């Protein structure tokens, strides 16, 4: 039986590769062997650096996303105000036109 290569997520060995038992939980044996040597852990350090850089980028995108959502909300509010102004001016024009017609024709 072949043991799959897994990646550790324990704080003291995060990112290191190891062989572990491939059986389901109830049939699992205690087989364990490091795939890489601790000295060869440069790949792991590179992966940790990449992960940290990606987490920083994610945070920047989250901040940018929040700012954009606030901008969209503000623009929608301005749009509603403009639409309401347009309706007001149309009603004012229509009302003044009715008043003009009533005065002009003496109705």
DSSP file (Angstrom, degrees, kcal/mol; ACC not computed):
  #  RESIDUE AA STRUCTURE BP1 BP2  ACC     N-H-->O    O-->H-N    N-H-->O    O-->H-N    TCO  KAPPA ALPHA  PHI   PSI    X-CA   Y-CA   Z-CA
    1    1 A X              0   0    0      0, 0.0     2,-0.3     0, 0.0     0, 0.0   0.000 360.0 360.0 360.0 138.8    0.0    0.0    0.0
    2    2 A X        -     0   0    0     20,-0.0     2,-0.5    19,-0.0    20,-0.2  -0.726 360.0-139.5 -95.3 141.2    1.3    3.5   -0.9
    3    3 A X        -     0   0    0     -2,-0.3    18,-0.2    18,-0.1     2,-0.1  -0.846  22.6-126.4 -97.6 132.0    1.3    6.3    1.6
    4    4 A X  E     -A   20   0A   0     16,-0.6    16,-1.6    -2,-0.5     2,-0.6  -0.356  21.3-110.8 -74.3 156.7    0.3    9.7    0.1
    5    5 A X  E     -A   19   0A   0     14,-0.2    14,-0.2    -2,-0.1     2,-0.2  -0.792  42.8-175.9 -86.9 124.5    2.5   12.8    0.6
    6    6 A X  E     -A   18   0A   0     12,-3.7    12,-2.3    -2,-0.6     2,-0.5  -0.691  22.5-125.8-114.9 168.2    0.7   15.2    2.9
    7    7 A X  E     -A   17   0A   0     -2,-0.2    10,-0.2    10,-0.2     9,-0.1  -0.978  25.9-125.5-120.0 128.1    1.6   18.8    4.0
    8    8 A X        -     0   0    0      8,-3.3     7,-3.0    -2,-0.5     8,-0.1  -0.384  21.3-175.6 -71.5 144.0    1.8   19.5    7.7
    9    9 A X        +     0   0    0      5,-0.2     5,-0.2     6,-0.1     2,-0.2   0.180  44.7 122.2-121.2  14.7   -0.3   22.4    9.1
   10   10 A X  S >> S-     0   0    0      3,-0.2     3,-1.3     1,-0.1     4,-0.7  -0.527  71.4-121.8 -73.2 143.9    1.1   22.1   12.7
   11   11 A X  T 34 S+     0   0    0      1,-0.3     3,-0.4     2,-0.2    -1,-0.1   0.838 110.9  49.8 -57.4 -35.0    2.7   25.4   13.9
   12   12 A X  T 34 S+     0   0    0      1,-0.2    -1,-0.3     0, 0.0    -2,-0.0   0.607 128.4  20.9 -82.6 -11.2    6.0   23.8   14.5
   13   13 A X  T X4 S+     0   0    0     -3,-1.3     3,-2.3     3,-0.1    -5,-0.3   0.087  81.3 164.7-142.0  25.8    6.2   22.1   11.1
   14   14 A X  T 3< S+     0   0    0     -4,-0.7    -5,-0.2    -3,-0.4    34,-0.1  -0.210  71.6  11.0 -54.8 127.6    3.8   24.1    8.9
   15   15 A X  T 3  S+     0   0    0     -7,-3.0    -1,-0.3     1,-0.3     2,-0.1   0.220  90.9 131.8  91.5 -14.6    4.4   23.4    5.3
   16   16 A X    <   -     0   0    0     -3,-2.3    -8,-3.3    -9,-0.1    -1,-0.3  -0.462  53.7-128.2 -72.2 144.1    6.7   20.4    5.7
   17   17 A X  E     +A    7   0A   0    -10,-0.2    18,-1.9    -2,-0.1    19,-1.1  -0.676  33.3 168.0 -93.4 146.9    5.8   17.3    3.6
   18   18 A X  E     -AB   6  34A   0    -12,-2.3   -12,-3.7    16,-0.3     2,-0.4  -0.981  36.2-112.2-151.1 159.8    5.4   13.9    5.1
   19   19 A X  E     +AB   5  33A   0     14,-3.7    14,-1.7    -2,-0.3     2,-0.3  -0.813  41.8 174.5 -91.6 136.9    4.1   10.4    4.2
   20   20 A X  E     -AB   4  32A   0    -16,-1.6   -16,-0.6    -2,-0.4    12,-0.2  -0.938  39.6 -78.0-139.4 163.3    1.0    9.4    6.2
   21   21 A X        -     0   0    0     10,-1.0   -18,-0.1    -2,-0.3     7,-0.1  -0.335  31.7-154.9 -61.3 137.2   -1.4    6.5    6.3
   22   22 A X        +     0   0    0    -20,-0.2    -1,-0.1    -2,-0.0     6,-0.1   0.440  56.9 110.1 -95.9  -0.6   -3.9    6.6    3.5
   23   23 A X  S    S-     0   0    0      4,-0.1     5,-0.1     1,-0.1    -2,-0.0  -0.309  76.9 -95.2 -75.7 158.4   -6.6    4.6    5.3
   24   24 A X    >>  -     0   0    0      1,-0.1     3,-1.3     3,-0.1     4,-0.8  -0.222  49.2 -90.3 -65.4 164.3   -9.9    6.0    6.6
   25   25 A X  G >4 S+     0   0    0      1,-0.3     3,-0.8     2,-0.2    -1,-0.1   0.829 124.5  49.1 -47.0 -46.6  -10.1    7.1   10.2
   26   26 A X  G 34 S+     0   0    0      1,-0.2    -1,-0.3     0, 0.0    -3,-0.0   0.762 119.6  36.7 -72.7 -23.3  -11.3    3.7   11.6
   27   27 A X  G <4 S+     0   0    0     -3,-1.3    -1,-0.2     2,-0.0    -2,-0.2   0.304  87.4 133.2-107.1   8.1   -8.6    1.6    9.7
   28   28 A X    <<  -     0   0    0     -3,-0.8     2,-0.2    -4,-0.8    -4,-0.1  -0.325  39.5-157.3 -68.7 136.7   -5.7    4.1   10.1
   29   29 A X        -     0   0    0      2,-0.1    -8,-0.2    -2,-0.1    -1,-0.1  -0.404  30.5-107.1 -96.5-176.9   -2.3    2.9   11.2
   30   30 A X        +     0   0    0     -2,-0.2     2,-0.1   -10,-0.1    -2,-0.1   0.090  62.2 147.6-101.2  23.9    0.3    5.1   12.8
   31   31 A X        +     0   0    0      2,-0.0   -10,-1.0   -11,-0.0     2,-0.3  -0.390  14.9 157.8 -65.1 133.3    2.6    5.2    9.8
   32   32 A X  E     +B   20   0A   0    -12,-0.2     2,-0.3    -2,-0.1   -12,-0.2  -0.950   9.0 160.2-155.9 134.3    4.5    8.5    9.6
   33   33 A X  E     -B   19   0A   0    -14,-1.7   -14,-3.7    -2,-0.3     2,-0.1  -0.933  40.7-112.7-155.6 133.1    7.7    9.6    7.9
   34   34 A X  E     -B   18   0A   0     -2,-0.3   -16,-0.3   -16,-0.3     3,-0.0  -0.446  18.0-157.6 -64.8 136.3    9.0   13.0    6.8
   35   35 A X  S    S+     0   0    0    -18,-1.9     2,-0.3   -29,-0.2   -17,-0.2   0.871  78.3  36.0 -78.5 -42.6    9.2   13.3    3.0
   36   36 A X  S    S-     0   0    0    -19,-1.1     2,-0.2    -3,-0.1     5,-0.1  -0.761  89.4-108.6-112.4 158.2   11.8   16.1    3.2
   37   37 A X    >   -     0   0    0     -2,-0.3     3,-0.7     1,-0.1    -2,-0.1  -0.528  27.8-119.8 -80.3 152.5   14.6   16.7    5.5
   38   38 A X  G >  S+     0   0    0      1,-0.3     3,-1.1    -2,-0.2    -1,-0.1   0.853 115.8  56.1 -61.7 -33.2   14.3   19.5    8.0
   39   39 A X  G 3  S+     0   0    0      1,-0.3     3,-0.3     2,-0.1    -1,-0.3   0.798 100.2  59.4 -68.5 -27.3   17.4   21.2    6.4
   40   40 A X  G X  S+     0   0    0     -3,-0.7     3,-0.9     1,-0.2    -1,-0.3   0.116  70.7 115.0 -85.2  22.3   15.7   21.1    3.0
   41   41 A X  T <>  +     0   0    0     -3,-1.1     4,-2.1     1,-0.2    -1,-0.2   0.299  36.8 104.4 -80.7  11.8   12.9   23.2    4.4
   42   42 A X  H 3> S+     0   0    0     -3,-0.3     4,-2.4     1,-0.2    -1,-0.2   0.857  77.8  55.7 -59.7 -36.2   13.7   26.2    2.1
   43   43 A X  H <> S+     0   0    0     -3,-0.9     4,-2.5     1,-0.2    -1,-0.2   0.909 106.4  50.7 -62.2 -41.4   10.7   25.3    0.0
   44   44 A X  H  > S+     0   0    0     -4,-0.3     4,-2.7     2,-0.2    -2,-0.2   0.922 109.3  49.9 -63.5 -44.0    8.5   25.6    3.1
   45   45 A X  H  X S+     0   0    0     -4,-2.1     4,-2.4     1,-0.2    -1,-0.2   0.905 110.6  50.4 -62.0 -40.5   10.0   29.0    3.9
   46   46 A X  H  X S+     0   0    0     -4,-2.4     4,-2.6     2,-0.2    -1,-0.2   0.912 110.9  49.1 -61.9 -42.3    9.4   30.2    0.4
   47   47 A X  H  X S+     0   0    0     -4,-2.5     4,-2.8     2,-0.2    -2,-0.2   0.891 109.9  51.4 -64.6 -39.1    5.8   28.9    0.6
   48   48 A X  H  X S+     0   0    0     -4,-2.7     4,-2.6     2,-0.2    -2,-0.2   0.915 110.9  48.4 -63.2 -42.1    5.3   30.7    4.0
   49   49 A X  H  X S+     0   0    0     -4,-2.4     4,-2.4     2,-0.2    -2,-0.2   0.921 112.5  48.4 -62.9 -43.6    6.7   33.9    2.4
   50   50 A X  H  X S+     0   0    0     -4,-2.6     4,-2.5     2,-0.2    -2,-0.2   0.911 111.3  50.6 -61.9 -42.5    4.3   33.5   -0.6
   51   51 A X  H  X S+     0   0    0     -4,-2.8     4,-2.4     2,-0.2    -2,-0.2   0.921 110.5  48.8 -61.5 -44.8    1.4   32.8    1.8
   52   52 A X  H  X S+     0   0    0     -4,-2.6     4,-2.0     1,-0.2    -1,-0.2   0.914 111.6  49.6 -62.0 -42.8    2.2   36.0    3.8
   53   53 A X  H  X S+     0   0    0     -4,-2.4     4,-2.3     1,-0.2    -2,-0.2   0.907 111.8  48.6 -62.9 -41.9    2.4   38.0    0.7
   54   54 A X  H  X S+     0   0    0     -4,-2.5     4,-2.6     2,-0.2    -2,-0.2   0.871 108.7  53.3 -66.7 -36.8   -0.9   36.7   -0.6
   55   55 A X  H  X S+     0   0    0     -4,-2.4     4,-2.2     2,-0.2    -1,-0.2   0.887 109.1  49.5 -65.1 -37.7   -2.6   37.4    2.8
   56   56 A X  H  X S+     0   0    0     -4,-2.0     4,-2.3     2,-0.2    -2,-0.2   0.924 111.5  48.8 -64.6 -44.4   -1.4   41.0    2.6
   57   57 A X  H  X S+     0   0    0     -4,-2.3     4,-2.6     1,-0.2    -2,-0.2   0.904 109.6  52.1 -62.3 -41.1   -2.8   41.2   -1.0
   58   58 A X  H  X S+     0   0    0     -4,-2.6     4,-2.6     1,-0.2    -1,-0.2   0.926 109.2  50.1 -60.0 -44.8   -6.1   39.8    0.2
   59   59 A X  H  X S+     0   0    0     -4,-2.2     4,-2.3     1,-0.2    -1,-0.2   0.910 110.3  49.9 -61.2 -42.3   -6.3   42.4    3.0
   60   60 A X  H  X S+     0   0    0     -4,-2.3     4,-2.7     1,-0.2    -1,-0.2   0.913 111.5  48.6 -62.5 -42.2   -5.6   45.1    0.5
   61   61 A X  H  X S+     0   0    0     -4,-2.6     4,-2.9     2,-0.2    -2,-0.2   0.883 109.5  52.7 -65.0 -37.9   -8.3   43.8   -1.8
   62   62 A X  H  X S+     0   0    0     -4,-2.6     4,-2.2     2,-0.2    -2,-0.2   0.916 111.6  46.0 -63.2 -42.2  -10.7   43.6    1.1
   63   63 A X  H  X S+     0   0    0     -4,-2.3     4,-2.4     2,-0.2    -2,-0.2   0.932 114.4  47.5 -64.5 -45.9  -10.0   47.2    2.0
   64   64 A X  H  X S+     0   0    0     -4,-2.7     4,-2.5     1,-0.2    -2,-0.2   0.900 111.1  51.8 -62.2 -40.9  -10.4   48.3   -1.7
   65   65 A X  H  X S+     0   0    0     -4,-2.9     4,-2.4     2,-0.2    -1,-0.2   0.909 109.5  49.4 -61.8 -43.0  -13.6   46.3   -1.9
   66   66 A X  H  X S+     0   0    0     -4,-2.2     4,-2.1     2,-0.2    -2,-0.2   0.919 111.6  48.8 -62.6 -44.0  -15.0   48.0    1.1
   67   67 A X  H  X S+     0   0    0     -4,-2.4     4,-2.2     1,-0.2    -2,-0.2   0.903 111.5  49.6 -63.2 -40.7  -14.1   51.5   -0.2
   68   68 A X  H  X S+     0   0    0     -4,-2.5     4,-2.7     2,-0.2    -1,-0.2   0.887 108.8  52.2 -66.7 -38.7  -15.7   50.7   -3.6
   69   69 A X  H  X S+     0   0    0     -4,-2.4     4,-2.3     2,-0.2    -1,-0.2   0.908 110.1  49.1 -62.6 -40.7  -18.9   49.5   -1.9
   70   70 A X  H  X S+     0   0    0     -4,-2.1     4,-2.2     2,-0.2    -2,-0.2   0.895 110.9  50.5 -64.9 -39.2  -19.0   52.7    0.0
   71   71 A X  H  X S+     0   0    0     -4,-2.2     4,-2.7     2,-0.2    -2,-0.2   0.922 110.1  49.3 -63.8 -44.7  -18.5   54.7   -3.2
   72   72 A X  H  X S+     0   0    0     -4,-2.7     4,-2.5     1,-0.2    -2,-0.2   0.913 110.7  50.8 -60.5 -43.3  -21.3   52.8   -5.0
   73   73 A X  H  X S+     0   0    0     -4,-2.3     4,-2.0     1,-0.2    -1,-0.2   0.915 111.7  47.6 -61.0 -43.2  -23.6   53.4   -2.0
   74   74 A X  H  X S+     0   0    0     -4,-2.2     4,-2.3     2,-0.2    -2,-0.2   0.907 111.9  49.5 -64.6 -42.9  -22.8   57.2   -2.2
   75   75 A X  H  X S+     0   0    0     -4,-2.7     4,-2.3     1,-0.2    -2,-0.2   0.880 109.2  52.2 -65.9 -37.5  -23.3   57.3   -6.0
   76   76 A X  H  X S+     0   0    0     -4,-2.5     4,-2.3     2,-0.2    -1,-0.2   0.911 109.1  50.3 -63.8 -41.0  -26.6   55.5   -5.6
   77   77 A X  H  X S+     0   0    0     -4,-2.0     4,-2.2     1,-0.2    -2,-0.2   0.916 111.2  48.4 -63.2 -42.8  -27.7   58.1   -3.0
   78   78 A X  H  X S+     0   0    0     -4,-2.3     4,-2.5     1,-0.2    -1,-0.2   0.893 109.8  53.1 -63.3 -39.3  -26.7   60.9   -5.3
   79   79 A X  H  X S+     0   0    0     -4,-2.3     4,-2.5     2,-0.2    -2,-0.2   0.909 108.4  49.3 -62.7 -42.8  -28.6   59.3   -8.2
   80   80 A X  H  X S+     0   0    0     -4,-2.3     4,-2.6     2,-0.2    -1,-0.2   0.915 110.7  50.6 -63.1 -43.1  -31.7   59.1   -6.1
   81   81 A X  H  X S+     0   0    0     -4,-2.2     4,-2.3     2,-0.2    -2,-0.2   0.919 111.9  47.3 -60.8 -44.0  -31.4   62.8   -5.2
   82   82 A X  H  X S+     0   0    0     -4,-2.5     4,-2.5     2,-0.2    -2,-0.2   0.903 111.8  50.3 -64.6 -40.7  -31.0   63.8   -8.8
   83   83 A X  H  X S+     0   0    0     -4,-2.5     4,-2.3     1,-0.2    -2,-0.2   0.915 110.5  49.6 -63.6 -42.5  -33.9   61.7   -9.9
   84   84 A X  H  X S+     0   0    0     -4,-2.6     4,-2.4     2,-0.2    -1,-0.2   0.883 110.4  50.9 -63.7 -38.3  -36.1   63.3   -7.1
   85   85 A X  H  X S+     0   0    0     -4,-2.3     4,-2.8     2,-0.2     5,-0.2   0.920 109.1  51.2 -63.9 -42.8  -35.0   66.7   -8.3
   86   86 A X  H  X S+     0   0    0     -4,-2.5     4,-2.3     1,-0.2    -2,-0.2   0.917 110.7  48.0 -61.8 -43.4  -35.9   65.9  -11.9
   87   87 A X  H  X S+     0   0    0     -4,-2.3     4,-2.5     2,-0.2    -1,-0.2   0.917 111.4  51.4 -62.8 -42.9  -39.3   64.7  -10.8
   88   88 A X  H  X S+     0   0    0     -4,-2.4     4,-2.7     1,-0.2    -2,-0.2   0.936 111.2  46.8 -59.5 -47.5  -39.8   67.9   -8.7
   89   89 A X  H  X S+     0   0    0     -4,-2.8     4,-2.6     1,-0.2    -1,-0.2   0.878 111.5  51.4 -65.4 -36.9  -38.8   70.2  -11.7
   90   90 A X  H  X S+     0   0    0     -4,-2.3     4,-2.7    -5,-0.2    -1,-0.2   0.925 112.5  46.0 -64.2 -43.2  -41.1   68.3  -14.0
   91   91 A X  H  X S+     0   0    0     -4,-2.5     4,-2.7     2,-0.2    -2,-0.2   0.899 112.8  50.3 -65.2 -40.3  -44.0   68.6  -11.5
   92   92 A X  H  X S+     0   0    0     -4,-2.7     4,-2.6     2,-0.2    -2,-0.2   0.918 112.8  46.4 -63.9 -43.1  -43.2   72.3  -11.1
   93   93 A X  H  X S+     0   0    0     -4,-2.6     4,-2.3     2,-0.2    -2,-0.2   0.936 114.0  47.8 -63.4 -46.3  -43.1   72.9  -14.8
   94   94 A X  H  X S+     0   0    0     -4,-2.7     4,-2.3     2,-0.2    -2,-0.2   0.911 113.0  48.4 -62.0 -43.1  -46.4   71.0  -15.3
   95   95 A X  H  X S+     0   0    0     -4,-2.7     4,-2.5     1,-0.2    -1,-0.2   0.923 112.2  48.4 -63.6 -44.8  -48.1   72.9  -12.5
   96   96 A X  H  X S+     0   0    0     -4,-2.6     4,-2.3     1,-0.2    -1,-0.2   0.866 110.3  52.3 -65.5 -33.7  -46.9   76.3  -13.8
   97   97 A X  H  X S+     0   0    0     -4,-2.3     4,-2.6     2,-0.2    -1,-0.2   0.916 109.7  48.8 -66.6 -42.4  -48.1   75.3  -17.3
   98   98 A X  H  X S+     0   0    0     -4,-2.3     4,-2.7     2,-0.2    -2,-0.2   0.927 111.8  49.1 -62.6 -44.3  -51.6   74.4  -15.9
   99   99 A X  H  X S+     0   0    0     -4,-2.5     4,-2.5     2,-0.2     5,-0.2   0.907 111.2  50.6 -60.5 -43.1  -51.7   77.7  -14.0
  100  100 A X  H  X S+     0   0    0     -4,-2.3     4,-3.1     2,-0.2     5,-0.2   0.931 111.5  47.0 -60.2 -48.1  -50.7   79.6  -17.2
  101  101 A X  H  X S+     0   0    0     -4,-2.6     4,-2.5     1,-0.2     6,-0.3   0.918 112.8  49.5 -62.1 -44.2  -53.4   77.8  -19.2
  102  102 A X  H  X>S+     0   0    0     -4,-2.7     5,-1.7     1,-0.2     4,-0.6   0.908 116.5  41.3 -62.5 -41.8  -56.0   78.5  -16.5
  103  103 A X  H  <5S+     0   0    0     -4,-2.5     3,-0.4     3,-0.2    -2,-0.2   0.923 115.0  51.1 -70.9 -43.9  -55.1   82.2  -16.3
  104  104 A X  H  <5S+     0   0    0     -4,-3.1    -2,-0.2     1,-0.2    -3,-0.2   0.899 121.2  31.8 -62.3 -43.4  -54.7   82.6  -20.1
  105  105 A X  H  <5S-     0   0    0     -4,-2.5    -1,-0.2    -5,-0.2    -2,-0.2   0.375 106.5-122.4-101.2   4.8  -58.1   81.1  -20.9
  106  106 A X  T  <5       0   0    0     -4,-0.6    -3,-0.2    -3,-0.4    -4,-0.1   0.843 360.0 360.0  63.7  37.4  -59.9   82.3  -17.8
  107  107 A X      <       0   0    0     -5,-1.7    -4,-0.1    -6,-0.3    -1,-0.1   0.459 360.0 360.0 -89.8 360.0  -60.9   78.9  -16.6
